[in-house]
Amino acid sequence: MTRGEIKPGVCGFDTVVTASSQDLRHVRLAVDSQCPALLHLVALLPEQIDAYAELEPDNPRGVILRLATENLYCAGCPVPSAMIKAAEVEAGLAEPVDVTIRLEQDTGA
């Protein structure tokens, strides 16, 4: 099982993504979040996703990015990317290495 904790920022909807697979390709995702748009997206996911298909952004079999585009309020939400990363790790396609986005603003003062 692969688990990821996401702190997406100003919205405050901290999220936990859990991925599990029995065949290193087809992955079940569970998402614990208070974001209503994200929960709606998750409800639309198939029972299992094909981790290989998710790695190709223009692949019509990849569903996470398509559903995110259609259902999330914020295009900058990092949770869909975290879902894909968790699926990659669970399928043995990536190492479980932290991904970080750190934002700073230079006010010029």
C-alpha positions in Angstrom: 0.0 0.0 0.0 1.2 3.5 -0.8 0.0 6.5 1.2 0.4 10.2 0.4 -0.4 13.2 2.5 -1.2 16.4 0.6 -1.4 19.9 2.1 -2.8 21.7 -0.9 -2.6 25.2 0.4 -4.9 28.1 1.1 -8.1 26.0 0.7 -7.1 24.0 3.8 -8.5 20.7 2.5 -5.6 18.5 3.7 -6.0 15.2 1.9 -4.7 11.6 2.3 -4.4 9.4 -0.8 -4.0 5.6 -0.4 -3.2 3.3 -3.4 -3.2 -0.4 -3.4 -2.6 -3.0 -6.1 -2.5 -6.8 -6.4 -0.9 -7.0 -9.9 1.4 -3.9 -10.1 -0.8 -2.3 -12.7 -4.4 -1.9 -11.7 -4.6 0.4 -8.7 -7.4 1.1 -6.3 -7.4 4.6 -4.9 -8.9 5.8 -1.7 -9.0 9.5 -0.9 -9.8 11.1 2.5 -10.6 14.8 2.1 -13.1 17.4 3.1 -13.1 19.0 -0.4 -16.5 18.4 -2.0 -15.2 18.8 -5.5 -12.4 16.2 -4.9 -14.9 13.8 -3.3 -17.1 14.1 -6.3 -14.1 13.4 -8.6 -13.2 10.3 -6.6 -16.8 9.1 -6.8 -16.5 9.2 -10.6 -13.3 7.1 -10.7 -13.6 3.5 -11.7 -13.0 0.9 -9.0 -9.5 0.4 -10.3 -7.3 2.6 -12.6 -4.6 1.5 -15.0 -1.5 3.1 -13.6 0.3 2.8 -17.0 -2.5 4.7 -18.7 -2.4 7.5 -16.2 1.3 8.3 -17.1 0.3 9.4 -20.6 -1.5 12.7 -20.2 -3.1 12.5 -23.7 -4.2 8.9 -23.3 -8.0 8.6 -23.3 -7.7 5.6 -20.9 -6.1 7.9 -18.2 -9.0 9.2 -16.1 -7.5 11.2 -13.2 -6.5 14.3 -15.2 -9.6 14.2 -17.3 -11.9 14.0 -14.3 -9.9 16.7 -12.5 -10.2 19.1 -15.5 -14.0 18.5 -15.6 -14.7 18.5 -11.9 -12.3 20.5 -9.7 -12.7 24.2 -9.0 -9.0 24.9 -9.0 -6.7 24.0 -11.8 -3.8 24.3 -9.4 -5.0 21.6 -7.1 -2.0 19.2 -6.4 -4.2 16.3 -5.3 -4.7 14.8 -8.8 -1.0 14.7 -9.3 -0.5 13.1 -5.9 -3.1 10.5 -6.9 -1.1 9.7 -10.1 2.2 9.6 -8.1 0.7 7.2 -5.6 -0.5 5.0 -8.4 3.0 5.1 -10.0 4.6 4.0 -6.7 2.1 1.3 -6.1 2.6 -0.1 -9.6 6.3 -0.2 -9.1 6.9 2.6 -11.7 8.4 5.1 -9.3 10.2 5.2 -6.0 8.3 6.6 -3.0 10.1 9.9 -2.9 8.5 13.1 -1.5 7.4 15.7 -4.0 7.5 19.3 -2.8 6.1 22.6 -4.1 7.3 25.5 -2.1 6.0 28.9 -3.0 7.5 32.3 -2.1 6.6 35.7 -3.2 9.3 38.4 -3.6 7.6 41.7 -2.6 10.6 43.7 -3.7 10.8 45.4 -0.3 
